[in-house]
Structure formats: C-alpha cells, structure tokens
Amino acid sequence: MSARASDGVPVAPHHAAAPYLSEAVQLRLAEHASRLFVQEPEAVLDLLDLGDDAEDFWPKQIDGLDRLKKHLEHSQCRPGRTSRCTYLFITAAHSRAKLNISREMFELYSAALQFMPEYIDFVLSFGERHIADDFYSPGFRQRTYLTSPHYGSGNLPSVVGAKRFQICYTLKSVEPSDTDGWSIRQCAIHHTFDLTTGQMSWTVVKGNDLIKRRIESAAGDGGSLQAVNFHTIDRAFEASLKTHLLFCDWSIEHWRWYLNSLEDKFQEMAGNALSAPINADQFRMRSRTNTQVTAKSKQSILDRILTPTSNKDSIPPASIYHSQASRTYTNPETDYVQPQPPPEDEDDDGDQPGLDASNPDDETRDFSFGRLRNVHGIARNVNEALLVLKQNIVVLAQLKAYYGRISQRKKFPAEVANSCGDAIEDFQSWVEGIENDMQMQVLRLQTLLNLIEDRKTLLHSILDYQNTKANKCSTDNMVTMTEDMKDIARKTKIETVSMKVITLVTLFFLPGTFISTLMSTDIFELDYEGRREGNPYSRLSPWQIYLAMSLPLTTITLFVWAVFHFWEMRREKPKVREHRDIEYGHVEGGSVRKN
C-alpha cells in the first residue's frame, strides 16, 4: 500500500520503488543504486519553480527527503495546486560521479511524477563508473493520453488531468574537458505537459550544471522562457518547444571543433606518410670490414687465445657486435623502442659492419608501431563520434515527428493546434536544420574514417617495407660479418700453428734447462777431496750425467704432452662431427646430404 499525504494524495513510501514500475525495472534500479545515488546528507536538488501568480521563476534547493515531500504537496503534479512549470536538475560532480540525489528522494519523485519506465533505464547509464559501459543506449519514448485518466499498476491516478503527454529521450554532445581535451557527455530529459491546464514539468539528468545554467539564463529577463510565456496553454506549449530546442542546440554545438581536433591529430600522426622519402638509399651497406692483420689485431688474437673462454666477462661484446642501444630507436611520443641501423660513428675503429644511418632524424623513422597504435586510437574516437551523431539524428527525427503527429490528432485541443501551428512548423524546421548539420558532420567523419583506413594501410605498407629492407640489410650485414669471421678464423689458425711450434720448442728445451740448472747446485759437486766416502760419479763425465737425466725427462715430458693433446682432440671429434652433420643436413636416423 502506498502511503498518503494528509490531503489524501498518494505519496511513495520510504525506500520503495514506484509501484507502477515493472518488477524488472525495480530490480535494475535496486542493483545499480549503490553507484547511482549519494547518501541522504549529501543529496541536493536544484529546482526552478514558477507559481501560478508568480512573475518570475523561483530557484530552490532541496537537501532532504522531508523538504522534497513538502515541495511535492505544492507542485504542479498534484490536482488543485498552483505550480505552472517546474524544472528539476539532477547533477553530479562530473560525468562519471554519483548523482546528487539519494535513492529515497529519487523513488519519491519518480512515483509522484510517474516517470516512464524507459526514463529509469536512461538514468541507469549515469552514476559512478570507471568505464563508459551502457553509454551508447539512447532512445526516444512517449506516452500520450488524450481520452480518459490513466491508471498505473498501483492504481495511482494520472499526474495531471485527462489530456496530457509524456516524453523522455537522451541526447549526447561533446564538451571541452580539462583532462582529455574533449569528452562525450549525455543528458536525459523527462517532460510532462498537461493539455488541459498548461502545467508542465521537466526533469534533467546531466553530469554537470551546464544545462541548468542555460535554462536559468533563458528563464531570466529577456530570455525565451520568461514567466510571461507561461500564462496561457498555447504560450506554455510554445515555451516547451523552445526548451526542447535548447537541448537540441546543445547536442550539436561543439561537434565541428571536436572533428577539427581529430583531423589535426590525424594529420599530425600520419599526414607525412604520403611525402616520406622511402628508398633503398636509407639502407645502403657500408664497405666490408678490413681484416688485414695488424699489430693491434695480432695482440687481440693472442689475448683471446691466452684468455680462458669460460670467463665471459673478459670478452666484451662491443668488440665484435654493436651495443643494443645503438640498434634501437625510441619514439619520443609513444616511448616505443624500435630496431634501427646503427650510426656510422658509433664504432671507434670504424671497422665494424653496419648500416648507413647518418640521418637519424629522417621522418621515415617516425613510422613506428606506437604511431600506428595512435592512429587506431583516432579511428576509435571517430567511430564513437559517428555512432553518437547517428543516434542523435534518430532521436531528433523522432522528436520532430512526434510533435508533427500529435498536433494533428482529433482529440488534441483545436485551439492549441491552431494557435501553435506556426510554432510547431518553426520547431520542426529548426530541428531539421540541426539534423542537417549533424548529417554534414557524419559525412566528415565518414570521410575521415576512410582516410584513416587508407593511411593505416599505407603505414602498414611502410612498416613492412622498412622491415623487409632492414631484414635484407641485416642479412647482407651478417654475410659480411661471416666472411670477416672466416678471415679472422684463418688468421687465428695460422697463429695457432705458430703457438704450437713455440710450445713444442719450449717443451723440448724445458727439461734440459731444468737439469742444467739443477747440476749447477752443490748436489752434483764432483770434488770429493776431504770426504771419506768414494765418488759414485767418478767414472762418468758431466755430459754423460746431463744426457742421462735430460733425455729421459724430455721424452717423458713430450709423451705426456702428446697424450693430453690427443685426448683433447678425441674429445673434440664428436663436436666436429655434429657440426658437420648440421652443416650438410644430416639428421639422426639417416638422410641424404645436401648437394
């Protein structure tokens, strides 16, 4: 049961959805209430109220449920009351913040005005959210009652009189933003008009107070919505059309400049693709490395031979290959790192193979994958704007057609139809002009979208071409490096033979040198005079002693060296065989070698 005010007028109970709403709508409202509405102490509603005898609109702020109940007892939605027009503004701190109304206040007001269920669905797209989901759900809905009073499912009587109509719709527009430059924002409008008394109500939900300030300005002195325009039914009807035009004008006003910014971004990102000098000179090869043996190269080869290969830190990679930093390019706009040929002056010796990159500022280097991603972002914004404009066109066409049809219905008040005929035609012409402007912007967006798709294809082609040339250049570079490494390997082999000869000579003379040094000590002293024991070497000459000791030791040393050498060679044979099998296409299990 609905609670009733002291005068017998039904009022929605606390924390209960309007009884005329379907169960599905009530469930959706309850599900999204936590992100849609603020708590009661934070709720503030702004109203512009025009009383029957008032000479001007009276602004009000309602900051609680009790004050809203008192207002509804005197508003235009109650029979016998004196409010001719009411504008209710439900705003928020920003477009993705909670609405400045509590759940109890919203349910009470929606029950009092009997909001259309579709309007509740429109409001659900507002509220606190991180992603603009359910944002692209516009529409236009209308309810027209020109015969008998209408009763909802909760047996609530009609809001005002027997002849009335209700319309609700959403429009979107682009507005300047402090963070992203531009932001697409929406506005949900609910309008009720009583064709018997001329009373009307407006409910506007928007993420900021822009529409509120414009209506306040129009309702002021000299504006199109001054109080004098609401004294009669026909003038009130004309004022309602002017209010609709205010929303329609807002839906088109900034699109031209937003599209200009998208076009500027597009030209900045991909405009130079048509004039970029793409040619093979960018990737021309440098001369082959000089592999002549010099004193410096000999010392380097000797150092590599004498340095243990297990110590990887002892061989700096920069001595053979370019550093990774010299092979990359960082896009300053996207921070995307992209491979590129190294500059010529990077190598101090000037004998390393590479690519000619003497012009690092060449504009073709700006065609990175990061820039291509930005072009995709522009295409996303264009598609979004295209969808919103087309939706606005559909809503405006339905709004224009509705007012054209309702004035021609038989039970529509003849005096209003006759006196407001020109106003309806002017309204339709104005809306049609806005539709035409939107159609022109749609054409611009479609053209821009086609250009973006063409330029994306061109950018893909440029990147593919650069990758192909870079791969070819890298292949040629690797061939040159392989040839250089072969020359170095050949020279290293010659040096290795020399080192083997030096090693053999050293091993041959080392035992004799050791024996001669040993014989020069007191151990082999031949003067035994004064000693009582006999001289065991008296029958041998020094040369005989030297040869008897050095020749066996030399033989043993060379033998041990040969054993270790052949053992190492035997260990290397499987590796050599495996390398040869890989080189000639031999695989395990047997196969035909490559010719």
C-alpha positions as CSV (number, residue, x, y, z in Angstrom):
1,M,0.0,0.0,0.0
2,S,1.2,3.5,-0.8
3,A,1.5,6.0,2.0
4,R,-0.8,9.0,1.6
5,A,-0.3,12.7,2.5
6,S,-2.7,14.5,4.8
7,D,-4.8,15.7,1.9
8,G,-5.3,12.2,0.6
9,V,-2.8,12.4,-2.3
10,P,-0.7,9.3,-2.6
11,V,3.0,9.6,-1.8
12,A,5.6,6.8,-2.5
13,P,6.6,5.0,0.7
14,H,10.2,5.4,2.1
15,H,12.7,3.1,0.3
16,A,10.1,1.6,-2.0
17,A,10.2,1.9,-5.8
18,A,7.2,3.4,-7.6
19,P,4.5,0.7,-7.7
20,Y,3.7,1.3,-11.3
21,L,7.2,0.2,-12.4
22,S,7.7,-3.3,-13.6
23,E,9.5,-5.7,-11.4
24,A,12.4,-5.9,-13.8
25,V,12.9,-2.1,-13.7
26,Q,12.7,-2.1,-9.9
27,L,15.3,-4.8,-9.7
28,R,17.6,-2.9,-12.1
29,L,17.2,0.2,-10.0
30,A,18.0,-1.6,-6.8
31,E,21.0,-3.3,-8.4
32,H,22.6,0.0,-9.5
33,A,21.5,2.2,-6.6
34,S,24.9,2.0,-4.8
35,R,26.7,3.6,-7.8
36,L,23.9,5.9,-8.9
37,F,22.9,7.8,-5.7
38,V,24.6,9.5,-2.9
39,Q,23.7,9.2,0.8
40,E,20.9,11.4,2.2
41,P,23.1,14.0,3.9
42,E,24.9,14.7,0.6
43,A,21.8,14.9,-1.6
44,V,21.0,18.4,-3.1
45,L,18.4,19.0,-5.8
46,D,18.1,22.3,-7.8
47,L,14.7,23.5,-8.9
48,L,13.2,26.3,-10.9
49,D,9.6,26.7,-9.9
50,L,7.0,29.0,-11.4
51,G,3.9,29.5,-9.3
52,D,0.5,30.4,-10.8
53,D,0.7,34.0,-9.5
54,A,4.4,34.4,-9.7
55,E,6.0,36.9,-12.0
56,D,9.3,35.0,-12.3
57,F,10.8,31.6,-11.7
58,W,11.9,30.9,-8.1
59,P,15.1,28.9,-7.6
60,K,15.0,26.3,-4.8
61,Q,17.4,23.8,-3.3
62,I,16.0,20.7,-1.8
63,D,18.5,19.0,0.5
64,G,16.5,16.2,2.1
65,L,13.6,13.8,1.8
66,D,11.3,15.8,4.1
67,R,11.7,19.0,2.1
68,L,11.0,17.1,-1.1
69,K,7.8,15.8,0.3
70,K,6.7,19.3,1.2
71,H,7.6,20.6,-2.2
72,L,5.5,17.8,-3.9
73,E,2.5,18.9,-2.0
74,H,2.6,22.2,-3.7
75,S,4.0,21.2,-7.2
76,Q,2.2,21.0,-10.5
77,C,1.8,17.2,-10.2
78,R,-0.9,17.5,-7.6
79,P,-4.5,18.4,-8.6
80,G,-5.6,21.8,-7.4
81,R,-2.1,23.1,-6.8
82,T,-0.7,26.2,-8.3
83,S,2.7,25.4,-9.9
84,R,2.7,26.1,-13.6
85,C,6.2,24.9,-14.5
86,T,9.0,23.1,-12.7
87,Y,12.5,22.3,-13.8
88,L,14.3,19.7,-11.7
89,F,18.0,19.4,-12.2
90,I,19.8,16.2,-11.1
91,T,23.5,16.8,-11.5
92,A,26.8,15.3,-10.4
93,A,30.3,16.3,-9.6
94,H,31.4,15.1,-13.0
95,S,30.2,12.9,-15.8
96,R,31.3,9.6,-14.0
97,A,30.3,10.5,-10.5
98,K,27.3,9.6,-8.4
99,L,24.2,11.7,-8.9
100,N,23.5,14.3,-6.2
101,I,20.2,12.7,-5.2
102,S,19.5,9.9,-2.7
103,R,17.7,6.7,-3.6
104,E,14.8,7.6,-1.4
105,M,14.4,11.1,-3.0
106,F,14.6,9.6,-6.5
107,E,12.0,7.0,-5.8
108,L,9.7,9.5,-4.2
109,Y,9.9,12.0,-7.0
110,S,9.6,9.3,-9.8
111,A,6.5,8.0,-8.1
112,A,5.0,11.4,-7.8
113,L,5.6,12.3,-11.4
114,Q,5.1,8.7,-12.6
115,F,8.3,8.6,-14.6
116,M,8.1,6.5,-17.7
117,P,10.0,3.2,-17.0
118,E,12.1,3.8,-20.1
119,Y,13.4,7.0,-18.4
120,I,14.5,5.0,-15.4
121,D,16.6,2.9,-17.9
122,F,18.1,6.1,-19.3
123,V,19.1,7.2,-15.8
124,L,20.9,3.9,-15.2
125,S,23.6,4.9,-17.7
126,F,24.7,7.6,-15.3
127,G,26.5,7.3,-12.0
128,E,29.9,6.2,-10.7
129,R,31.8,4.1,-13.2
130,H,35.4,3.7,-14.5
131,I,34.4,2.5,-18.0
132,A,31.6,4.1,-20.0
133,D,29.6,0.9,-20.3
134,D,25.9,1.2,-21.2
135,F,26.7,4.6,-22.5
136,Y,25.5,4.1,-26.1
137,S,21.9,3.3,-25.2
138,P,19.9,6.4,-26.4
139,G,16.3,6.5,-27.3
140,F,13.0,8.4,-27.5
141,R,9.8,7.3,-25.7
142,Q,6.4,8.9,-25.5
143,R,3.1,8.3,-23.7
144,T,0.1,10.3,-24.9
145,Y,-3.2,10.3,-23.0
146,L,-6.0,12.3,-24.8
147,T,-9.0,10.4,-23.7
148,S,-9.6,9.3,-20.0
149,P,-7.4,9.4,-16.9
150,H,-4.7,6.8,-16.9
151,Y,-4.1,4.4,-14.0
152,G,-0.9,2.5,-13.4
153,S,-0.5,-0.9,-11.9
154,G,-0.6,0.6,-8.4
155,N,-3.9,2.4,-9.1
156,L,-2.2,5.8,-8.9
157,P,-4.2,8.4,-10.8
158,S,-3.0,10.5,-13.6
159,V,-0.4,13.1,-12.7
160,V,-2.3,16.0,-14.2
161,G,-5.7,15.9,-15.8
162,A,-7.1,13.8,-18.5
163,K,-5.3,15.2,-21.5
164,R,-1.5,15.1,-21.2
165,F,1.5,13.6,-22.8
166,Q,4.9,12.4,-21.5
167,I,8.1,12.2,-23.5
168,C,11.6,11.2,-22.5
169,Y,14.8,11.0,-24.5
170,T,18.6,11.2,-24.3
171,L,20.9,13.3,-26.3
172,K,24.7,13.4,-26.3
173,S,27.2,16.1,-27.2
174,V,30.9,16.7,-27.0
175,E,32.2,19.2,-24.4
176,P,35.6,20.6,-23.6
177,S,37.4,18.6,-20.9
178,D,40.2,19.5,-18.5
179,T,41.8,16.1,-18.8
180,D,41.4,14.7,-22.3
181,G,40.7,17.9,-24.3
182,W,37.2,16.7,-25.3
183,S,34.6,14.4,-23.7
184,I,31.3,13.0,-25.0
185,R,28.6,13.5,-22.4
186,Q,24.9,12.7,-22.2
187,C,21.8,14.3,-21.0
188,A,18.5,12.6,-20.1
189,I,15.2,14.6,-20.3
190,H,11.8,13.7,-19.0
191,H,8.9,16.1,-19.9
192,T,5.2,16.1,-18.9
193,F,2.7,18.5,-20.3
194,D,-1.0,18.9,-19.3
195,L,-3.0,20.0,-22.3
196,T,-5.9,21.0,-20.0
197,T,-4.2,23.3,-17.6
198,G,-0.9,24.1,-19.4
199,Q,1.1,22.8,-16.4
200,M,4.4,21.2,-17.3
201,S,7.4,19.6,-15.5
202,W,10.9,18.9,-16.7
203,T,13.5,16.6,-15.2
204,V,17.0,16.9,-16.5
205,V,19.8,14.5,-15.5
206,K,23.3,15.5,-16.5
207,G,26.8,15.1,-15.2
208,N,27.4,18.8,-14.7
209,D,25.3,22.0,-14.4
210,L,25.7,23.3,-17.9
211,I,22.0,22.8,-18.9
212,K,20.9,24.2,-15.6
213,R,22.8,27.4,-16.1
214,R,21.4,27.8,-19.6
215,I,17.8,27.3,-18.6
216,E,18.3,29.7,-15.7
217,S,19.6,32.2,-18.2
218,A,16.7,31.6,-20.6
219,A,14.2,32.0,-17.7
220,G,15.7,35.3,-16.7
221,D,14.9,38.8,-18.0
222,G,14.8,38.9,-21.8
223,G,15.0,35.2,-22.2
224,S,12.8,32.9,-24.2
225,L,11.5,31.2,-21.1
226,Q,10.4,34.1,-19.0
227,A,7.3,33.7,-16.8
228,V,5.1,35.7,-19.2
229,N,5.4,32.9,-21.7
230,F,3.5,30.5,-19.4
231,H,0.3,32.4,-18.8
232,T,-1.8,30.6,-21.4
233,I,-1.8,27.0,-22.6
234,D,-0.8,27.8,-26.2
235,R,2.1,30.0,-25.0
236,A,3.2,27.4,-22.5
237,F,3.2,24.8,-25.3
238,E,5.4,27.1,-27.4
239,A,7.7,27.5,-24.4
240,S,8.0,23.8,-24.1
241,L,9.1,23.7,-27.7
242,K,11.8,26.3,-27.0
243,T,13.0,24.2,-24.1
244,H,13.4,21.2,-26.4
245,L,15.4,23.4,-28.8
246,L,17.7,24.3,-26.0
247,F,18.6,20.7,-25.6
248,C,18.8,20.2,-29.4
249,D,21.2,23.1,-29.8
250,W,23.4,21.7,-27.0
251,S,23.7,18.4,-28.9
252,I,25.3,20.0,-32.0
253,E,27.3,23.0,-30.8
254,H,30.8,21.6,-30.3
255,W,31.0,18.8,-32.9
256,R,32.6,20.9,-35.6
257,W,35.5,21.8,-33.3
258,Y,35.9,18.3,-32.0
259,L,36.1,17.0,-35.5
260,N,38.7,19.7,-36.3
261,S,40.8,18.4,-33.4
262,L,40.5,14.8,-34.6
263,E,41.6,15.8,-38.1
264,D,44.6,17.8,-36.7
265,K,45.6,14.8,-34.7
266,F,45.3,12.5,-37.7
267,Q,47.4,14.8,-39.9
268,E,50.0,15.1,-37.1
269,M,50.2,11.3,-36.7
270,A,50.0,10.1,-40.3
271,G,49.9,13.2,-42.6
272,N,53.6,12.9,-43.7
273,A,53.2,9.3,-44.8
274,L,52.4,10.5,-48.3
275,S,55.6,12.5,-48.6
276,A,58.0,10.3,-46.7
277,P,61.2,9.5,-48.8
278,I,61.1,5.7,-48.8
279,N,64.0,4.4,-50.9
280,A,66.8,2.0,-50.8
281,D,69.4,4.6,-50.1
282,Q,68.3,4.6,-46.5
283,F,69.6,1.1,-46.1
284,R,72.8,1.2,-48.2
285,M,75.5,-1.1,-47.0
286,R,78.9,0.1,-45.8
287,S,82.1,-1.2,-47.1
288,R,83.3,-4.6,-45.9
289,T,85.4,-4.8,-42.8
290,N,89.2,-4.6,-43.2
291,T,90.5,-7.9,-42.0
292,Q,94.2,-7.3,-42.7
293,V,96.4,-8.5,-39.8
294,T,97.9,-5.6,-37.9
295,A,100.0,-5.4,-34.8
296,K,96.8,-4.5,-32.8
297,S,94.9,-7.4,-34.3
298,K,97.7,-9.8,-33.6
299,Q,97.8,-8.7,-30.0
300,S,94.0,-9.0,-29.8
301,I,94.2,-12.5,-31.2
302,L,96.9,-13.5,-28.8
303,D,94.9,-12.1,-25.9
304,R,91.8,-14.1,-26.9
305,I,93.9,-17.3,-27.1
306,L,95.5,-16.8,-23.7
307,T,92.3,-15.8,-22.0
308,P,90.1,-18.6,-20.6
309,T,87.0,-19.0,-22.6
310,S,84.9,-19.7,-19.5
311,N,85.4,-16.1,-18.3
312,K,82.7,-14.5,-20.4
313,D,83.2,-11.1,-18.9
314,S,86.7,-10.9,-20.2
315,I,85.5,-10.7,-23.8
316,P,83.4,-7.5,-24.2
317,P,80.6,-8.0,-26.7
318,A,81.1,-4.5,-28.0
319,S,84.4,-5.6,-29.5
320,I,82.6,-7.7,-32.1
321,Y,78.9,-6.6,-32.1
322,H,77.3,-3.2,-31.8
323,S,75.7,-2.5,-28.5
324,Q,71.9,-3.0,-28.2
325,A,71.4,0.7,-27.6
326,S,72.8,1.6,-31.0
327,R,70.4,-0.8,-32.7
328,T,67.2,0.8,-31.2
329,Y,65.2,4.0,-31.7
330,T,62.8,5.3,-29.0
331,N,59.8,7.2,-30.3
332,P,59.5,10.3,-28.1
333,E,55.7,10.3,-28.3
334,T,55.0,6.7,-27.5
335,D,58.2,5.6,-25.8
336,Y,58.2,2.6,-28.1
337,V,61.6,1.1,-28.8
338,Q,62.2,0.1,-32.4
339,P,65.2,-1.6,-34.1
340,Q,67.2,0.6,-36.4
341,P,70.6,0.5,-38.2
342,P,73.5,1.7,-36.0
343,P,75.1,5.1,-36.8
344,E,78.4,5.1,-38.6
345,D,80.4,6.9,-35.9
346,E,79.5,4.6,-33.1
347,D,82.5,2.3,-33.7
348,D,85.7,3.9,-32.7
349,D,87.8,1.8,-35.1
350,G,85.5,2.3,-38.0
351,D,85.9,-1.4,-39.0
352,Q,82.6,-2.9,-37.9
353,P,80.0,-3.8,-40.4
354,G,76.7,-1.9,-40.2
355,L,74.1,0.2,-42.0
356,D,74.3,3.8,-43.0
357,A,72.2,5.8,-40.6
358,S,73.8,9.2,-41.0
359,N,70.5,10.9,-40.8
360,P,68.7,9.7,-37.6
361,D,66.1,12.5,-37.9
362,D,64.7,11.2,-41.1
363,E,61.0,11.4,-41.0
364,T,60.5,7.8,-42.0
365,R,61.9,6.8,-38.6
366,D,58.6,8.2,-37.0
367,F,56.6,5.4,-38.6
368,S,56.7,3.1,-35.6
369,F,54.2,0.7,-34.3
370,G,53.4,3.2,-31.5
371,R,52.4,5.8,-34.0
372,L,50.2,3.2,-35.8
373,R,48.6,2.4,-32.5
374,N,47.8,6.1,-32.0
375,V,46.1,6.2,-35.4
376,H,44.0,3.2,-34.3
377,G,43.0,5.3,-31.3
378,I,41.9,8.2,-33.5
379,A,39.9,5.7,-35.6
380,R,38.2,4.6,-32.3
381,N,37.3,8.2,-31.5
382,V,35.9,8.7,-35.0
383,N,33.7,5.6,-34.8
384,E,32.5,6.7,-31.4
385,A,31.6,10.2,-32.7
386,L,29.9,8.7,-35.7
387,L,27.7,6.4,-33.6
388,V,26.7,9.2,-31.3
389,L,25.8,11.6,-34.1
390,K,23.7,9.0,-35.8
391,Q,21.9,8.2,-32.6
392,N,21.2,11.9,-32.1
393,I,19.8,12.2,-35.6
394,V,17.4,9.3,-34.9
395,V,16.3,10.9,-31.6
396,L,15.8,14.3,-33.2
397,A,13.8,12.8,-36.0
398,Q,11.5,11.1,-33.6
399,L,11.1,14.2,-31.5
400,K,10.2,16.3,-34.6
401,A,7.9,13.7,-36.0
402,Y,6.1,13.3,-32.6
403,Y,5.1,17.0,-32.4
404,G,4.1,16.9,-36.0
405,R,1.7,14.0,-35.4
406,I,0.3,14.9,-32.0
407,S,-1.0,18.3,-33.2
408,Q,-2.9,16.5,-36.0
409,R,-4.7,14.1,-33.7
410,K,-8.5,14.5,-33.5
411,K,-8.6,14.8,-29.7
412,F,-5.7,17.2,-29.5
413,P,-7.1,20.7,-28.3
414,A,-8.0,22.5,-31.5
415,E,-7.2,26.0,-30.1
416,V,-3.7,24.8,-29.2
417,A,-3.2,23.2,-32.6
418,N,-4.4,26.3,-34.4
419,S,-2.5,28.9,-32.4
420,C,0.7,26.9,-32.2
421,G,0.8,25.6,-35.8
422,D,3.4,28.1,-36.9
423,A,5.4,27.4,-33.7
424,I,5.4,23.7,-34.4
425,E,6.5,24.2,-38.0
426,D,9.3,26.5,-36.8
427,F,10.3,23.9,-34.3
428,Q,10.4,21.2,-37.0
429,S,12.4,23.4,-39.3
430,W,14.9,24.2,-36.5
431,V,15.3,20.6,-35.6
432,E,15.6,19.7,-39.3
433,G,18.4,22.2,-39.6
434,I,20.2,20.6,-36.7
435,E,19.8,17.2,-38.3
436,N,21.3,18.6,-41.5
437,D,24.3,19.9,-39.6
438,M,24.7,16.5,-37.9
439,Q,24.5,14.8,-41.3
440,M,27.3,17.1,-42.6
441,Q,29.4,16.1,-39.6
442,V,28.6,12.5,-40.2
443,L,29.9,12.9,-43.8
444,R,33.0,14.5,-42.4
445,L,33.5,11.6,-40.0
446,Q,32.9,9.0,-42.7
447,T,35.5,10.7,-45.0
448,L,37.9,11.0,-42.1
449,L,37.4,7.3,-41.3
450,N,38.1,6.3,-44.9
451,L,41.3,8.4,-44.9
452,I,42.3,6.8,-41.6
453,E,41.8,3.3,-43.0
454,D,43.7,4.2,-46.2
455,R,46.5,5.8,-44.1
456,K,46.6,2.8,-41.8
457,T,47.1,0.6,-44.8
458,L,49.9,2.9,-46.0
459,L,51.5,2.9,-42.6
460,H,51.4,-0.9,-42.6
461,S,53.0,-1.0,-46.0
462,I,55.7,1.5,-44.9
463,L,56.5,-0.6,-41.8
464,D,56.5,-3.8,-43.9
465,Y,58.8,-2.2,-46.4
466,Q,61.2,-0.9,-43.7
467,N,61.2,-4.3,-42.1
468,T,61.9,-6.0,-45.4
469,K,64.8,-3.6,-46.2
470,A,66.1,-3.9,-42.7
471,N,66.0,-7.7,-42.8
472,K,67.7,-7.7,-46.1
473,C,70.3,-5.3,-44.9
474,S,70.8,-7.3,-41.7
475,T,71.2,-10.4,-43.9
476,D,73.8,-8.8,-46.0
477,N,75.5,-7.5,-42.9
478,M,75.6,-10.9,-41.4
479,V,77.1,-12.3,-44.6
480,T,79.8,-9.6,-44.4
481,M,80.4,-10.4,-40.8
482,T,80.6,-14.1,-41.6
483,E,83.2,-13.5,-44.2
484,D,85.2,-11.4,-41.8
485,M,84.9,-14.1,-39.2
486,K,86.2,-16.6,-41.7
487,D,89.2,-14.4,-42.4
488,I,89.8,-14.0,-38.6
489,A,89.5,-17.7,-38.1
490,R,92.0,-18.4,-40.9
491,K,94.5,-15.9,-39.4
492,T,93.8,-17.4,-35.9
493,K,94.6,-20.8,-37.3
494,I,97.9,-19.6,-38.6
495,E,98.7,-18.0,-35.2
496,T,97.7,-21.3,-33.5
497,V,100.2,-23.3,-35.6
498,S,102.9,-20.8,-34.6
499,M,101.9,-21.1,-31.0
500,K,102.1,-25.0,-31.3
501,V,105.6,-24.7,-32.7
502,I,106.6,-22.4,-29.9
503,T,105.0,-24.8,-27.4
504,L,107.0,-27.8,-28.8
505,V,110.3,-25.9,-28.8
506,T,109.6,-24.8,-25.2
507,L,108.7,-28.4,-24.2
508,F,111.9,-29.7,-25.9
509,F,114.3,-27.4,-24.1
510,L,112.5,-27.1,-20.8
511,P,113.8,-30.5,-19.3
512,G,117.4,-29.8,-20.3
513,T,117.2,-26.3,-18.9
514,F,115.9,-27.7,-15.7
515,I,118.7,-30.4,-15.5
516,S,121.4,-27.9,-16.2
517,T,120.1,-25.6,-13.5
518,L,119.9,-28.5,-11.1
519,M,123.5,-29.6,-11.9
520,S,124.8,-26.1,-11.1
521,T,123.9,-26.6,-7.5
522,D,126.0,-28.3,-4.7
523,I,124.1,-31.5,-5.1
524,F,126.3,-32.6,-8.1
525,E,129.6,-31.3,-6.7
526,L,132.4,-33.6,-8.1
527,D,135.2,-32.5,-5.7
528,Y,135.2,-35.3,-3.1
529,E,138.6,-34.5,-1.7
530,G,138.4,-34.4,2.1
531,R,135.5,-36.8,2.1
532,R,135.9,-40.3,3.3
533,E,133.2,-41.9,1.0
534,G,134.0,-42.6,-2.6
535,N,132.7,-40.6,-5.6
536,P,129.9,-42.6,-7.3
537,Y,130.1,-40.4,-10.4
538,S,133.9,-40.6,-10.8
539,R,133.6,-42.9,-13.8
540,L,131.0,-40.5,-15.6
541,S,131.8,-37.2,-17.2
542,P,129.4,-34.2,-16.6
543,W,128.0,-34.5,-20.2
544,Q,127.1,-38.1,-19.6
545,I,125.3,-37.3,-16.4
546,Y,123.5,-34.4,-18.1
547,L,122.4,-36.5,-21.0
548,A,121.4,-39.5,-18.8
549,M,119.0,-37.2,-16.9
550,S,117.7,-34.8,-19.5
551,L,116.9,-37.2,-22.4
552,P,114.5,-39.4,-20.4
553,L,112.9,-36.4,-18.8
554,T,112.5,-34.7,-22.2
555,T,111.0,-37.9,-23.6
556,I,108.6,-38.3,-20.7
557,T,107.5,-34.6,-21.0
558,L,106.8,-34.8,-24.7
559,F,105.0,-38.1,-24.2
560,V,102.7,-36.6,-21.5
561,W,102.0,-33.6,-23.7
562,A,101.1,-35.9,-26.7
563,V,98.8,-38.0,-24.5
564,F,96.9,-34.9,-23.3
565,H,96.8,-33.4,-26.9
566,F,95.4,-36.5,-28.5
567,W,92.9,-36.8,-25.6
568,E,91.6,-33.3,-26.2
569,M,91.5,-34.0,-30.0
570,R,89.4,-37.1,-29.4
571,R,87.0,-35.1,-27.2
572,E,86.6,-32.5,-30.0
573,K,85.8,-35.1,-32.7
574,P,82.1,-35.6,-31.7
575,K,81.6,-31.9,-31.7
576,V,83.2,-31.5,-35.1
577,R,81.1,-34.4,-36.4
578,E,77.9,-33.0,-35.1
579,H,78.7,-29.6,-36.6
580,R,79.4,-31.2,-39.9
581,D,76.2,-33.2,-39.8
582,I,74.2,-30.0,-39.1
583,E,76.0,-28.1,-41.9
584,Y,75.4,-30.8,-44.5
585,G,71.8,-31.6,-43.5
586,H,72.5,-34.8,-41.8
587,V,69.8,-35.8,-39.2
588,E,69.5,-38.6,-36.8
589,G,68.0,-41.6,-38.4
590,G,69.7,-41.1,-41.7
591,S,69.1,-38.7,-44.6
592,V,70.5,-37.6,-47.9
593,R,73.2,-34.9,-47.5
594,K,72.6,-31.6,-49.3
595,N,74.4,-31.3,-52.5
